Amino acid sequence: MNDVPRNDLFLRACRREKTERTPVWIMRQAGRYLPDYRAVRAEYDFLTMVKTPELAAKVTVQPVDIIGVDAAILFSDIMVIPEAMGMHLEMVEKRGPVLRDPIRSSASADALRIPDPANELSYVLDGIRATQELLDRRVPLIGFSGSPWTLFAYMVEGSGSRDFRHAKSMVYGDPDLARRVLDKITQAVGDYMVAQAEAGADALQIFDSWGGALPPEQFAEFSLSYIERIVERLRSTGVPVIVFCRGASHSYGRIAESGCHVVGVDWTTGIDDARKAVGNKAAVQGNLDPTILFAGPEKVREGVADVLRRVGRGGGHVFNLGHGILPETPVENVHALIRAVADLSPQYHEG
Amino acid sequence: MNDVPRNDLFLRACRREKTERTPVWIMRQAGRYLPDYRAVRAEYDFLTMVKTPELAAKVTVQPVDIIGVDAAILFSDIMVIPEAMGMHLEMVEKRGPVLRDPIRSSASADALRIPDPANELSYVLDGIRATQELLDRRVPLIGFSGSPWTLFAYMVEGSGSRDFRHAKSMVYGDPDLARRVLDKITQAVGDYMVAQAEAGADALQIFDSWGGALPPEQFAEFSLSYIERIVERLRSTGVPVIVFCRGASHSYGRIAESGCHVVGVDWTTGIDDARKAVGNKAAVQGNLDPTILFAGPEKVREGVADVLRRVGRGGGHVFNLGHGILPETPVENVHALIRAVADLSPQYHEG
C-alpha cells in the first residue's frame, strides 16, 4: 500500500469518510481541451503516448498542475486490453479505435489470449510508477479499465458503433459464445486491474461506456455480472473501486450491490435520484453535463451549485462530469468548475 | 373524420378500447430493409421520394401489403419542417441530413418563417391523400412530425451530433433565444400536424428522437413543455396522438400527463416498468430491441413473447420496436415478428 497522499479528499470520499469539502476530478481531464496536452500530442501519435510511460505520466499530471484536480487518472486507453489479447489495434483519425478481424466466430474467440500484465501491458504499469514519481504523493492516482461488456462490444464490432448490432446479435443469437468471450475478457481485465493496484494505483475505475446499449435485463446478465466478478477480485487489493456504467440509470441500485465503493452517475439522471437508488451501499460520483462547460463561468457555477444541492449533506460524493470532458471545452470554464466546487461545497460538510 | 378502417385494431388500442389481439406496426417500416423499397430508392433520391406524393404513397403502403402491419405510417422525414421554415436542406450520403447556416444567432432565429402547410408542405398533405386512396381504408394511416426540441437540435447543430453541444450550449447559455426558436418551431409543427389530420391522417406521432440528449430537468422545460402545447392543439382534431421520446425513460409518467393517447417506449426500459409509470393515463407502444431481428425467427418469437408477457392483460398496447428498424434487417425475421404477435397476443385479450 502507498503512503496516504497529502490531498486524500478523493480517497476519503470514496470510502464515505468525512471530508472538509467535496473532491473533484474530471473524466478525460488529461485531454485535448488542454493546450499543454495538445503540445505533446502534436509531437507524438496517440498510441505512442499511451505506450511511453514518461509521456503518459507527463500528460497525466498536467491537470493536477494546471487545473488543480483532487485526483489524477492515468492517461491510457481501454483498447489496450483487446490489443494485449491478440487483436490488431489502430487509431483512425475521426473514426477512433479500429480492431482488425472482429470476434464473430468460435475460432476467433478461441484465439484470444489472456495477457500477462507484467509482459504485454508492462508499459501501463511503468506508466503508473512514472506518474507516482511525478505526483510525489500530492494527490491519488486512479487506474482504469474498460468493462468486459464494453471491450466485448468493440471486439465484436471492430470499432465504435451506433447500435452495436453485431455484439448484440451475438448476445441474442449465440449467448453461449458471448459468455465464452466475456469470460476471457473478464479474466484479462481482472489480472490487469490487480496489477495496476500492485504497481501503485490508489483507486480503480471500471468504465462501462456501452452498458446502455443493452436493455436492463441483458445489461444485468452480460455486463453487470462480469463487473461484479472483477469488483470481487479487486477486494483483496484494498483500493477503492468506482463503477461507471453509462446509460444504465435503470440499474444504479444493482450496481451499488456489486460491492464497489463508488457508483459513477451519468448526466442523464438527477444525482439525487441516483443517490436514492444507491442508498447507503456506496458513494456516488458525477454528474454535471459536460456541455454546460460551453455556456460560460456563471452557468458552470450554477450547474455545480445544482449538483451539490441535489447531493446535499452526508458526504460520499466525488464531484465529476456525467461523461468525459469535450475536446473544445474552454479551459477558463474548467477553472470555474474547480473554483465553484471549492467555494460551494464546504457548507455541505460542516458540523 | 374518415370512415373507420376495416382493420381498426391500432386505433382501438390507442384509445385503450377492447381488441381481439395486439396491433403491430414498426418504426421505419417503409425503409431500406425491404427490397421493394430499395427498388424505388434505386430510381429516385430520398428527397424526391419524400416530395412526390405518388412515390411516398407507394412505399408507405408496401409494408401493409408485404409485411401485414396493422397501420401505415406516411413515408416522409422530420427535416421537412426546417426546410419549410426557410433552411437549406441536403441529404448527404453516410452523414444524413445537413442544414446549411445553422441557427445560432438572434438574426437567424428571426429569419425563420412559419410555413403555411397548404403551401410549403402541400406535398405531404397530397401524400396523405394519395396514400389513403391506395390504402382504401384497409388500415389506418399515421402522420408524424419531429418534436420541437428534436428539430431545434438539428437546426442549431446543422446536422446530427453525438453530443448536441451547440444546441445544448444555447439551452444553458442563452435560454431566452432557445425559447424563441422553440416557440416558432412549435407553431410550425402544430399547424403542420393539424393540417395532416385534416388531410386524412388517422393518428399522429411526435418523434422526440433527441429528448435523451437533455438531462431530465432540461427535458421537461425545453422538450416536453413544447410537446404538451402541440398535444393540446391536436385535441380538436380528434385523432389519437402518440408521443415517442427516445432516451427519456425518466419521464414516461410526465409524458403521459401531456394528454397524449399513447406513450412510445424505447428498448432501454422494461415495458412493464414504463406501463407502471404511465399508469392509466395512456396506452403504451413498443418496445422490442431492433437488434433482436438479427438473431433469427425463434429469438424474435421469444422477444415478442417477453414484451407481451411484461405488458400483460388489459389492452392499451401497440406492439412496435423500441427504435426504428435497422437497414440490413432480414425480412424473414420481420415476418416472424408479425406472426408472433398474431399468435401470442390473443391470450392477453380474452374474456
Chai-1 contact restraints between the chains, C-beta under 6 A:
chainA,res_idxA,chainB,res_idxB,connection_type,confidence,min_distance_angstrom,max_distance_angstrom,comment,restraint_id
A,R165,B,T291,contact,1.0,0.0,6.0,A-B,restraint_1
A,R165,B,F294,contact,1.0,0.0,6.0,A-B,restraint_2
A,K168,B,T291,contact,1.0,0.0,6.0,A-B,restraint_3
A,S169,B,F294,contact,1.0,0.0,6.0,A-B,restraint_4
A,S169,B,A295,contact,1.0,0.0,6.0,A-B,restraint_5
A,Y172,B,I292,contact,1.0,0.0,6.0,A-B,restraint_6
A,Y172,B,A295,contact,1.0,0.0,6.0,A-B,restraint_7
A,Y172,B,K299,contact,1.0,0.0,6.0,A-B,restraint_8
A,G173,B,A295,contact,1.0,0.0,6.0,A-B,restraint_9
A,G173,B,G296,contact,1.0,0.0,6.0,A-B,restraint_10
A,G173,B,K299,contact,1.0,0.0,6.0,A-B,restraint_11
A,P215,B,W267,contact,1.0,0.0,6.0,A-B,restraint_12
A,P215,B,D289,contact,1.0,0.0,6.0,A-B,restraint_13
A,P216,B,G270,contact,1.0,0.0,6.0,A-B,restraint_14
A,W267,B,P215,contact,1.0,0.0,6.0,A-B,restraint_15
A,G270,B,P216,contact,1.0,0.0,6.0,A-B,restraint_16
A,D289,B,P215,contact,1.0,0.0,6.0,A-B,restraint_17
A,T291,B,R165,contact,1.0,0.0,6.0,A-B,restraint_18
A,T291,B,K168,contact,1.0,0.0,6.0,A-B,restraint_19
A,I292,B,Y172,contact,1.0,0.0,6.0,A-B,restraint_20
A,F294,B,R165,contact,1.0,0.0,6.0,A-B,restraint_21
A,F294,B,S169,contact,1.0,0.0,6.0,A-B,restraint_22
A,A295,B,S169,contact,1.0,0.0,6.0,A-B,restraint_23
A,A295,B,Y172,contact,1.0,0.0,6.0,A-B,restraint_24
A,A295,B,G173,contact,1.0,0.0,6.0,A-B,restraint_25
A,G296,B,G173,contact,1.0,0.0,6.0,A-B,restraint_26
A,K299,B,Y172,contact,1.0,0.0,6.0,A-B,restraint_27
A,K299,B,G173,contact,1.0,0.0,6.0,A-B,restraint_28
